[in-house]
Amino acid sequence: MRERENPLEEAREKRERQEWETSERELEDTEMTRREFYMPHGPIPGAAPQRSDADIARDIESILFRDEAIRSYEVKPQVSNGHVTLSGTVDDDSARRLVESRVRGVPGVKGITNNLQVRG
């Protein structure tokens, strides 16, 4: 027959068991919360959709129109398979470079042929 343990020892063991069970429940709740609100980080697999030439041309024309520094220039963009050909006239070389840099920032542009002429 088992000898009766110390009542203080029994109370301590009971308290430890309750704390352990509580911590297990909290851990389960935390795990559920993590699963419910999990958002993947990093790049999403798959290639970005290719933009149409019409979309790229529209964005370029919009940028050229909205930019105060290059609005007055006669720049005509043509887009074929993501490659942009710029034609028209600008005041100086810095304007020519500015137009090219603005166009290069448009999503979907794969290359640029800058045929802009400087007014002389």
N, CA, C and O of each residue as an XYZ file, in Angstrom:
480
protein
N       0.833     -1.176      0.000
C       0.000      0.000      0.000
C       0.877      1.239      0.000
O       1.904      1.311      0.675
N       0.437      2.194     -0.771
C       1.222      3.408     -0.931
C       1.031      4.336      0.255
O      -0.079      4.555      0.739
N       2.125      4.857      0.688
C       2.093      5.770      1.813
C       1.566      7.112      1.355
O       1.898      7.566      0.260
N       0.769      7.742      2.158
C       0.198      9.041      1.831
C       1.302     10.073      1.813
O       2.121     10.164      2.727
N       1.297     10.879      0.698
C       2.339     11.892      0.549
C       2.018     13.118      1.378
O       0.920     13.280      1.909
N       2.990     13.948      1.462
C       2.856     15.205      2.161
C       1.796     16.055      1.455
O       1.840     16.179      0.231
N       0.847     16.642      2.188
C      -0.208     17.463      1.564
C       0.376     18.671      0.808
O      -0.182     19.079     -0.210
N       1.462     19.232      1.278
C       2.083     20.366      0.581
C       2.673     19.913     -0.758
O       2.595     20.620     -1.762
N       3.261     18.719     -0.744
C       3.825     18.155     -1.975
C       2.725     17.882     -2.985
O       2.898     18.142     -4.176
N       1.584     17.355     -2.519
C       0.454     17.082     -3.405
C      -0.075     18.379     -4.013
O      -0.378     18.424     -5.205
N      -0.188     19.414     -3.221
C      -0.689     20.705     -3.702
C       0.272     21.282     -4.756
O      -0.161     21.824     -5.773
N       1.574     21.155     -4.495
C       2.562     21.655     -5.449
C       2.449     20.917     -6.776
O       2.462     21.542     -7.837
N       2.338     19.582     -6.725
C       2.213     18.783     -7.945
C       0.940     19.133     -8.712
O       0.952     19.213     -9.940
N      -0.148     19.339     -7.990
C      -1.411     19.710     -8.625
C      -1.287     21.047     -9.334
O      -1.760     21.204    -10.460
N      -0.649     22.013     -8.679
C      -0.451     23.343     -9.250
C       0.428     23.260    -10.497
O       0.150     23.931    -11.491
N       1.477     22.453    -10.458
C       2.355     22.283    -11.614
C       1.616     21.642    -12.784
O       1.810     22.023    -13.938
N       0.767     20.663    -12.473
C      -0.023     20.009    -13.521
C      -0.975     21.011    -14.176
O      -1.122     21.023    -15.399
N      -1.614     21.841    -13.372
C      -2.537     22.845    -13.907
C      -1.787     23.870    -14.773
O      -2.267     24.255    -15.839
N      -0.625     24.301    -14.313
C       0.173     25.256    -15.090
C       0.603     24.645    -16.422
O       0.584     25.313    -17.456
N       0.988     23.380    -16.386
C       1.431     22.701    -17.599
C       0.270     22.582    -18.588
O       0.442     22.826    -19.782
N      -0.922     22.204    -18.085
C      -2.091     22.078    -18.948
C      -2.481     23.432    -19.538
O      -2.863     23.518    -20.706
N      -2.386     24.471    -18.742
C      -2.697     25.816    -19.219
C      -1.718     26.235    -20.303
O      -2.124     26.777    -21.332
N      -0.443     25.992    -20.086
C       0.550     26.379    -21.080
C       0.357     25.581    -22.374
O       0.586     26.114    -23.460
N      -0.063     24.309    -22.275
C      -0.348     23.507    -23.466
C      -1.504     24.115    -24.254
O      -1.436     24.213    -25.479
N      -2.577     24.528    -23.550
C      -3.731     25.152    -24.218
C      -3.319     26.461    -24.882
O      -3.730     26.738    -26.008
N      -2.511     27.267    -24.195
C      -2.053     28.537    -24.766
C      -1.221     28.292    -26.024
O      -1.344     29.015    -27.013
N      -0.381     27.277    -25.974
C       0.442     26.936    -27.133
C      -0.436     26.516    -28.307
O      -0.202     26.931    -29.442
N      -1.455     25.685    -28.030
C      -2.374     25.271    -29.085
C      -3.100     26.478    -29.666
O      -3.246     26.582    -30.884
N      -3.560     27.397    -28.806
C      -4.244     28.604    -29.284
C      -3.323     29.440    -30.152
O      -3.738     29.955    -31.190
N      -2.071     29.577    -29.729
C      -1.098     30.355    -30.496
C      -0.853     29.715    -31.845
O      -0.795     30.410    -32.860
N      -0.708     28.389    -31.873
C      -0.487     27.683    -33.140
C      -1.673     27.879    -34.070
O      -1.488     28.075    -35.271
N      -2.894     27.828    -33.533
C      -4.082     28.040    -34.364
C      -4.069     29.453    -34.932
O      -4.366     29.647    -36.111
N      -3.732     30.427    -34.119
C      -3.694     31.807    -34.571
C      -2.658     31.968    -35.671
O      -2.912     32.646    -36.667
N      -1.501     31.356    -35.505
C      -0.464     31.451    -36.533
C      -0.948     30.858    -37.845
O      -0.705     31.424    -38.911
N      -1.627     29.728    -37.776
C      -2.114     29.091    -39.000
C      -3.212     29.920    -39.646
O      -3.273     30.012    -40.872
N      -4.074     30.523    -38.846
C      -5.185     31.292    -39.390
C      -4.714     32.551    -40.110
O      -5.309     32.944    -41.113
N      -3.661     33.185    -39.616
C      -3.226     34.460    -40.170
C      -1.897     34.380    -40.887
O      -1.234     35.401    -41.071
N      -1.496     33.202    -41.293
C      -0.207     33.043    -41.954
C      -0.240     33.678    -43.339
O      -1.133     33.400    -44.139
N       0.738     34.529    -43.611
C       0.895     35.140    -44.927
C       2.290     34.805    -45.415
O       3.263     35.060    -44.705
N       2.417     34.239    -46.613
C       3.754     33.901    -47.114
C       4.555     35.163    -47.403
O       4.005     36.178    -47.830
N       5.839     35.086    -47.169
C       6.724     36.204    -47.449
C       7.634     35.829    -48.599
O       7.907     34.650    -48.826
N       8.101     36.822    -49.318
C       9.008     36.569    -50.422
C       8.273     36.566    -51.745
O       7.069     36.816    -51.799
N       8.996     36.284    -52.803
C       8.376     36.326    -54.122
C       7.349     35.205    -54.304
O       7.528     34.089    -53.817
N       6.298     35.527    -55.001
C       5.276     34.546    -55.308
C       5.705     33.813    -56.567
O       6.087     34.454    -57.546
N       5.652     32.482    -56.568
C       6.141     31.726    -57.709
C       5.392     32.071    -58.995
O       4.220     32.445    -58.969
N       6.090     31.937    -60.113
C       5.490     32.196    -61.418
C       6.015     33.488    -62.005
O       6.477     34.373    -61.286
N       5.939     33.582    -63.296
C       6.419     34.781    -63.990
C       5.336     35.854    -63.990
O       4.141     35.558    -63.984
N       5.781     37.093    -63.998
C       4.846     38.206    -64.089
C       4.187     38.179    -65.464
O       4.828     37.834    -66.457
N       2.912     38.541    -65.522
C       2.257     38.531    -66.827
C       2.895     39.558    -67.754
O       3.286     40.643    -67.324
N       2.995     39.204    -69.020
C       3.606     40.108    -69.995
C       2.599     41.194    -70.347
O       1.416     40.925    -70.553
N       3.091     42.421    -70.411
C       2.225     43.539    -70.745
C       2.129     43.682    -72.253
O       3.082     43.402    -72.980
N       0.979     44.117    -72.705
C       0.795     44.304    -74.144
C       1.506     45.578    -74.592
O       1.738     46.490    -73.798
N       1.845     45.623    -75.870
C       2.492     46.813    -76.430
C       1.598     48.036    -76.287
O       2.085     49.139    -76.041
N       0.281     47.843    -76.442
C      -0.656     48.969    -76.308
C      -0.627     49.538    -74.889
O      -0.663     50.755    -74.709
N      -0.560     48.658    -73.874
C      -0.487     49.128    -72.482
C       0.803     49.899    -72.230
O       0.793     50.946    -71.582
N       1.906     49.379    -72.742
C       3.200     50.042    -72.550
C       3.183     51.406    -73.240
O       3.610     52.402    -72.656
N       2.692     51.456    -74.481
C       2.633     52.722    -75.226
C       1.750     53.736    -74.504
O       2.096     54.915    -74.427
N       0.617     53.285    -73.977
C      -0.283     54.193    -73.246
C       0.419     54.767    -72.016
O       0.309     55.962    -71.743
N       1.139     53.921    -71.271
C       1.855     54.401    -70.088
C       2.948     55.400    -70.464
O       3.143     56.400    -69.774
N       3.656     55.129    -71.553
C       4.718     56.046    -71.990
C       4.125     57.390    -72.383
O       4.636     58.435    -71.980
N       3.055     57.374    -73.163
C       2.411     58.624    -73.574
C       1.895     59.401    -72.370
O       1.967     60.630    -72.336
N       1.377     58.681    -71.390
C       0.888     59.323    -70.169
C       2.027     59.998    -69.403
O       1.881     61.122    -68.922
N       3.153     59.308    -69.296
C       4.315     59.880    -68.597
C       4.836     61.102    -69.340
O       5.147     62.123    -68.728
N       4.931     60.993    -70.664
C       5.427     62.121    -71.455
C       4.502     63.322    -71.343
O       4.964     64.463    -71.354
N       3.210     63.080    -71.237
C       2.255     64.179    -71.130
C       2.279     64.813    -69.744
O       2.210     66.037    -69.625
N       2.376     64.003    -68.700
C       2.308     64.527    -67.327
C       3.595     65.178    -66.848
O       3.551     66.009    -65.941
N       4.726     64.833    -67.419
C       6.010     65.369    -66.953
C       6.213     66.773    -67.520
O       6.361     66.950    -68.730
N       6.217     67.763    -66.638
C       6.353     69.169    -67.056
C       7.637     69.418    -67.844
O       7.648     70.244    -68.757
N       8.706     68.723    -67.505
C       9.999     68.966    -68.145
C      10.030     68.494    -69.597
O      10.815     69.010    -70.393
N       9.197     67.529    -69.953
C       9.253     66.997    -71.318
C       7.922     67.075    -72.055
O       7.799     66.532    -73.153
N       6.931     67.733    -71.480
C       5.601     67.808    -72.079
C       5.611     68.475    -73.448
O       4.907     68.029    -74.354
N       6.383     69.516    -73.610
C       6.331     70.304    -74.844
C       7.094     69.679    -76.010
O       6.984     70.149    -77.142
N       7.859     68.635    -75.749
C       8.640     68.010    -76.826
C       7.743     67.151    -77.724
O       6.710     66.639    -77.292
N       8.152     67.013    -78.944
C       7.405     66.218    -79.925
C       8.000     64.813    -79.967
O       8.783     64.479    -80.856
N       7.617     64.015    -79.004
C       8.159     62.656    -78.894
C       7.060     61.658    -79.258
O       5.953     61.717    -78.724
N       7.375     60.760    -80.155
C       6.437     59.727    -80.597
C       7.022     58.346    -80.254
O       8.011     57.931    -80.858
N       6.431     57.648    -79.312
C       6.920     56.297    -78.997
C       6.221     55.243    -79.848
O       5.022     55.335    -80.107
N       6.973     54.255    -80.273
C       6.411     53.080    -80.943
C       6.906     51.860    -80.171
O       8.083     51.774    -79.821
N       6.004     50.923    -79.910
C       6.349     49.750    -79.101
C       6.098     48.488    -79.914
O       5.042     48.317    -80.523
N       7.096     47.609    -79.909
C       6.966     46.319    -80.581
C       7.627     45.247    -79.712
O       8.842     45.262    -79.515
N       6.823     44.325    -79.198
C       7.305     43.251    -78.318
C       8.078     43.781    -77.113
O       9.070     43.181    -76.700
N       7.633     44.895    -76.553
C       8.283     45.477    -75.379
C       9.466     46.362    -75.699
O      10.017     46.998    -74.801
N       9.873     46.420    -76.964
C      10.996     47.279    -77.361
C      10.435     48.611    -77.846
O       9.566     48.639    -78.718
N      10.924     49.710    -77.288
C      10.401     51.047    -77.584
C      11.352     51.787    -78.512
O      12.562     51.815    -78.291
N      10.782     52.391    -79.560
C      11.547     53.260    -80.454
C      11.012     54.667    -80.274
O       9.832     54.930    -80.503
N      11.897     55.575    -79.857
C      11.516     56.976    -79.653
C      11.909     57.783    -80.875
O      13.044     57.693    -81.344
N      10.982     58.566    -81.390
C      11.292     59.462    -82.505
C      10.687     60.822    -82.201
O       9.759     60.930    -81.400
N      11.215     61.862    -82.843
C      10.738     63.216    -82.623
C      11.905     64.149    -82.358
O      13.059     63.810    -82.621
N      11.594     65.325    -81.837
C      12.634     66.327    -81.568
C      12.557     66.827    -80.138
O      11.485     66.904    -79.537
N      13.733     67.167    -79.608
C      13.859     67.758    -78.271
C      14.835     68.936    -78.355
O      15.510     69.108    -79.370
N      14.912     69.745    -77.295
C      15.744     70.952    -77.313
C      17.236     70.676    -77.191
O      18.044     71.338    -77.843
N      17.615     69.693    -76.351
C      19.045     69.450    -76.119
C      19.292     68.003    -75.700
O      18.356     67.220    -75.539
N      20.563     67.665    -75.528
C      20.942     66.300    -75.162
C      20.402     65.880    -73.790
O      20.034     64.723    -73.589
N      20.359     66.824    -72.856
C      19.851     66.466    -71.524
C      18.372     66.086    -71.603
O      17.927     65.184    -70.893
N      17.613     66.764    -72.457
C      16.200     66.411    -72.640
C      16.082     65.032    -73.293
O      15.192     64.256    -72.945
N      16.948     64.734    -74.208
C      16.968     63.430    -74.887
C      17.209     62.312    -73.869
O      16.534     61.283    -73.897
N      18.172     62.523    -72.977
C      18.465     61.537    -71.931
C      17.320     61.435    -70.920
O      17.007     60.349    -70.432
N      16.698     62.583    -70.610
C      15.588     62.599    -69.652
C      14.414     61.775    -70.175
O      13.833     60.979    -69.437
N      14.069     61.963    -71.438
C      12.966     61.197    -72.024
C      13.280     59.705    -71.956
O      12.424     58.907    -71.575
N      14.490     59.331    -72.321
C      14.872     57.920    -72.301
C      14.793     57.344    -70.892
O      14.314     56.226    -70.703
N      15.257     58.095    -69.915
C      15.235     57.569    -68.543
C      13.805     57.406    -68.032
O      13.513     56.453    -67.310
N      12.918     58.320    -68.399
C      11.513     58.188    -67.980
C      10.873     56.955    -68.622
O      10.131     56.221    -67.969
N      11.165     56.735    -69.905
C      10.593     55.600    -70.624
C      11.151     54.290    -70.069
O      10.423     53.302    -69.979
N      12.406     54.270    -69.704
C      13.038     53.054    -69.176
C      12.354     52.583    -67.890
O      12.380     51.392    -67.578
N      11.750     53.495    -67.149
C      11.090     53.140    -65.888
C       9.701     52.551    -66.049
O       9.095     52.142    -65.058
N       9.183     52.495    -67.257
C       7.840     51.959    -67.479
C       7.889     50.426    -67.434
O       8.708     49.815    -68.121
N       7.019     49.804    -66.633
C       7.002     48.338    -66.564
C       6.721     47.718    -67.929
O       5.826     48.160    -68.650
N       7.489     46.696    -68.273
C       7.299     45.987    -69.523
C       8.254     46.409    -70.625
O       8.351     45.736    -71.651
N       8.970     47.532    -70.424
C       9.925     47.988    -71.443
C      11.160     47.101    -71.378
O      11.813     47.000    -70.339
N      11.473     46.460    -72.503
C      12.614     45.549    -72.553
C      13.848     46.212    -73.151
O      14.973     45.801    -72.866
N      13.648     47.225    -73.970
C      14.767     47.909    -74.599
C      14.295     49.203    -75.246
O      13.103     49.383    -75.495
N      15.227     50.093    -75.514
C      14.894     51.401    -76.091
C      15.861     51.716    -77.224
O      17.073     51.549    -77.095
N      15.301     52.172    -78.326
C      16.090     52.751    -79.406
C      15.736     54.228    -79.417
O      14.605     54.607    -79.721
N      16.711     55.053    -79.085
C      16.457     56.486    -78.965
C      16.858     57.172    -80.262
O      18.041     57.415    -80.500
N      15.876     57.483    -81.101
C      16.108     58.196    -82.359
C      15.697     59.664    -82.253
O      15.434     60.303    -83.271
N      15.640     60.201    -81.044
C      15.259     61.600    -80.871
C      16.332     62.509    -81.451
O      17.527     62.282    -81.262
N      15.892     63.533    -82.154
C      16.792     64.510    -82.767
C      16.814     65.770    -81.907
O      15.787     66.196    -81.378
N      18.003     66.357    -81.776
C      18.154     67.604    -81.036
C      17.960     68.760    -82.022
O      18.581     68.797    -83.084
N      17.095     69.694    -81.653
C      16.866     70.883    -82.500
C      18.168     71.651    -82.621
O      18.881     71.844    -81.636
N      18.472     72.085    -83.828
C      19.759     72.770    -83.990
C      19.635     74.082    -84.520
O      20.639     74.769    -84.707
